[in-house]
Amino acid sequence: MEIPLQITLREMKRSDALSERIRTDAGRLERLHPEIMSCRVVVEEGARHRRQGREFAVHVEVRVPGRDNLVTLQRNGDVYVAVRDAFDSVRRQFE
């Protein structure tokens, strides 16, 4: 069963590669906990800084029966690293 997944990208262009990466990571979560009710992912590109470049914020919220929502927020200059770290944090909360 595929978990209901909502992906929102703010202040950035739609990216098929990024969406696929998020779907893959969400699928891995489902193998850890097959009773996931929903997964919401928000990826937001922050303001660009002249010296520091840009920063991405990835917010992941997972609903599981019998537990509070598992929530994480990760920031990084590389959107793929931020996504990886956010899903790793949720995986640690399952354990």
C-alpha positions as CSV (number, residue, x, y, z in Angstrom):
1,M,0.0,0.0,0.0
2,E,1.3,3.4,-0.9
3,I,1.1,6.1,1.8
4,P,-0.7,9.3,1.0
5,L,2.0,11.8,0.2
6,Q,1.7,15.5,-0.2
7,I,4.7,17.4,-1.6
8,T,4.8,21.2,-1.5
9,L,7.6,23.3,-3.0
10,R,7.7,27.0,-2.0
11,E,9.7,29.8,-3.6
12,M,11.2,27.3,-6.1
13,K,10.5,25.6,-9.4
14,R,9.0,22.2,-9.6
15,S,11.6,19.5,-9.9
16,D,10.7,16.0,-11.0
17,A,14.1,14.7,-9.7
18,L,13.4,16.2,-6.2
19,S,9.8,14.9,-6.1
20,E,11.0,11.4,-7.0
21,R,13.7,11.5,-4.3
22,I,11.0,12.5,-1.7
23,R,8.7,9.7,-2.9
24,T,11.6,7.2,-2.6
25,D,12.4,8.3,0.9
26,A,8.8,8.2,1.9
27,G,8.5,4.7,0.6
28,R,11.4,3.6,2.8
29,L,9.6,5.0,5.8
30,E,6.6,2.8,4.9
31,R,8.8,-0.3,5.1
32,L,9.8,0.7,8.7
33,H,6.2,1.4,9.8
34,P,3.5,0.0,7.5
35,E,0.7,1.8,9.3
36,I,1.6,5.4,8.3
37,M,-1.5,7.3,7.6
38,S,0.0,10.3,5.7
39,C,3.2,12.1,5.0
40,R,3.5,15.8,4.2
41,V,6.7,17.3,2.9
42,V,7.3,21.0,2.4
43,V,10.5,22.2,0.7
44,E,11.2,25.9,0.8
45,E,14.0,27.9,-0.7
46,G,15.0,30.7,1.6
47,A,16.4,34.1,0.6
48,R,19.6,34.1,-1.3
49,H,22.5,35.7,0.6
50,R,25.4,37.3,-1.2
51,R,28.1,35.5,0.7
52,Q,26.4,32.4,2.0
53,G,24.3,31.4,-1.0
54,R,20.9,29.9,-0.6
55,E,19.4,27.7,2.1
56,F,16.7,25.1,1.8
57,A,14.3,24.2,4.6
58,V,12.7,20.8,4.5
59,H,9.8,20.1,6.8
60,V,8.4,16.5,7.1
61,E,5.3,15.6,9.0
62,V,4.3,11.9,9.3
63,R,1.0,10.8,10.9
64,V,1.0,7.4,12.6
65,P,-1.9,5.9,14.6
66,G,-1.4,5.8,18.3
67,R,1.4,8.4,18.3
68,D,1.9,12.1,18.1
69,N,2.8,13.3,14.6
70,L,6.5,12.8,13.8
71,V,7.8,16.2,12.7
72,T,11.2,17.4,11.6
73,L,12.7,20.5,10.1
74,Q,16.2,20.4,8.4
75,R,18.1,23.2,6.7
76,N,21.0,23.0,4.3
77,G,22.5,24.7,1.3
78,D,21.9,21.5,-0.8
79,V,18.2,20.6,-1.1
80,Y,19.0,16.9,-1.5
81,V,21.1,16.8,1.7
82,A,18.3,18.6,3.6
83,V,15.7,16.1,2.3
84,R,18.0,13.2,3.3
85,D,18.6,14.6,6.8
86,A,14.9,15.3,7.3
87,F,13.9,11.7,6.5
88,D,16.8,10.3,8.6
89,S,15.5,12.3,11.5
90,V,12.0,10.8,11.1
91,R,13.5,7.3,10.8
92,R,15.3,7.8,14.1
93,Q,12.0,8.9,15.7
94,F,10.5,5.5,14.6
95,E,13.3,3.7,16.3
